[in-house]
Amino acid sequence: MERAWVWVVGVVVLLAAAAQAKPPNIIVFLADDLGIGDVGCYGNTTINTPNIDKLAAEGVKLTHHLAAAPFCTPSRAAMLTGRYAARYGLVGQEHRMPVILHLASLASLPVHEVTLASALQAANYTTSIIGKWHLGMHCGWLGRSCPGPLSHGFESFFGIPVTLFQEFRGSHPFWKFPLDETKFQGLLMTWVVTMLSLLVAVKKKTVRMSLVVAGALLTNLLLALVWFVFAHYSKNSECVCKVSPWLHQRLNSMVMRDDKVVEAPMELDGFSQRLAQESRQFIASHANDDRPFFLFHSFAHVHTPMFSAPQRAGVSKHGRYGDNVEELDESMGVVLQALKEYGLEDNTLIYFTSDQGGHLEAVDSDGQRIGGHNGRFKGGKAQGGSEGAIRVPGIFKWPGHLPKGVTLDTPTSLMDLLPTVLSLAGLPSLSKIVPEAAQTELDGEDISELLVTGKGRKGPRFFIHHCSQAINALRLVTGSHVYKMYLAKHKWHPGSTQCGWGYNTACKCYGEFVDDMSHQPELWDLNTDPYEDGKPIDPHTVEYKEAVGKMQEYLKQWRGRVVYPPSQLSTVSKIMWRPWLQPY
């Protein structure tokens, strides 16, 4: 009997040791267009975000956390790969769309790029993405399979393949024939002349009736196709990159499960709750697995258009936008509650952030403001080097492994996620997990020591702030200084840090929207003036010359060492809608 008890105790000890040795589960929460000033733990006092605030109170809050780009697609790609998206061409160029527009296009995150998901999958993790993808779908002929994230290490997917567009809300007319546009006038004239010619031919009996009827049918068919192109697939005032609102909604407003479409067009209201329940179900399904899991919960909120479940509408102090932020927080609470219910809190590493700053200019069709707030940081979404565009929330939590209630001001990046997660989870380095990544140079760094001890690297660190393939600014962290050098700076509307109002309006990071400062860069020390309220450092000082000299030398070496491939999002053949790839 005594031996039996010894055996039972031994088994319990071994199981406990095995459970302790099991790598942590990992959950990444990524908000869309959420401003750093929208969250309670970052200073907001009028929008309720209790779950995000609690996460910060129980973990490590980063106050100088930086997105790698001011737009969705390149920022998300950089976060998952730990590399600037310009390295693999997933950026635009001047006057070109900076994000992937269509599900059925060729622009995508290259399959050879190693992501956090593919690294964790190789380390025996069960991986899933629930929510927004927006990194290309790799659709096959007639869209029979659009694997998208399944080609990048995720074993399952439920969510939206691209992003939300304002055109997804409401209904849009199919039939339109604006006679104030020249091309429609020409189309009408062609039809009238052709029909009159056929009538004359019938009257004079110069052509057989059967040929006249066939000619009329063929003419109407051809002109109908031309009309469709003019109305729904060409450049006009209503079209988004040549696609009309009606067609845009039918091509891209959809929900997918794995590589198949399960809903089109998508039902917006209540979608946040559906995503939360999907994540909850994923946790429930894998709570007792031998393998750890990686869940990437990628919110659709708070990108335009605004949408809410009926019970969440009209509850905030900030209209539809506030409702959306609070609904995002509620959904996050549902997922965190599932961890608690299944006893997974202590062995789950959690990370929360936003892909870029809030969209300051966004206004709905009824005049209601639907854009985010970036606190005292100037600028917002789409602005290559402004703090409001790239300074985002960043929170890590892992009970018993990371300190509780700590705030760190050291500059960090979304790109730090991949190497940091591998290090905290006790996994081998990326090159050992994925041997083909041995020659891959990461731009993110392992900040696990900073998170655990509050002490980061000793040497200087540089951050590049891209505007597509161009570089708008550079940041140097050295000693007690955080220098920021502007090579191009935005020309905001007088008295503001934005460029007008409208859901498609934003301060672009190129052309007439910026001043070229490359001949004499503007320099700030963000440790002494984080909001850039004062005056930049005098170019005649020794401090200016030394700091700018170091950053210009770094930039020279970078440009000599790193060659960017052609921009995918500026290549028409890559970004255009391809009907033969459209899923059905």
Helices and strands as residue ranges (DSSP letters): H 2-21, E 25-31, G 36-38, G 40-42, H 50-57, E 60-66, H 72-81, G 85-88, H 116-122, E 126-132, G 141-143, G 148-152, E 156-160, G 166-168, H 182-204, H 209-232, H 245-252, E 255-257, E 260-263, H 271-286, E 293-298, G 310-312, H 319-341, G 345-347, E 348-354, H 387-390, E 391-397, E 406-408, E 412-413, G 414-416, H 417-424, H 430-433, G 435-437, H 448-453, E 461-467, E 470-478, E 481-486, E 488-490, G 511-513, E 514-516, E 522-525, H 542-561, G 568-570, H 572-575, G 579-581
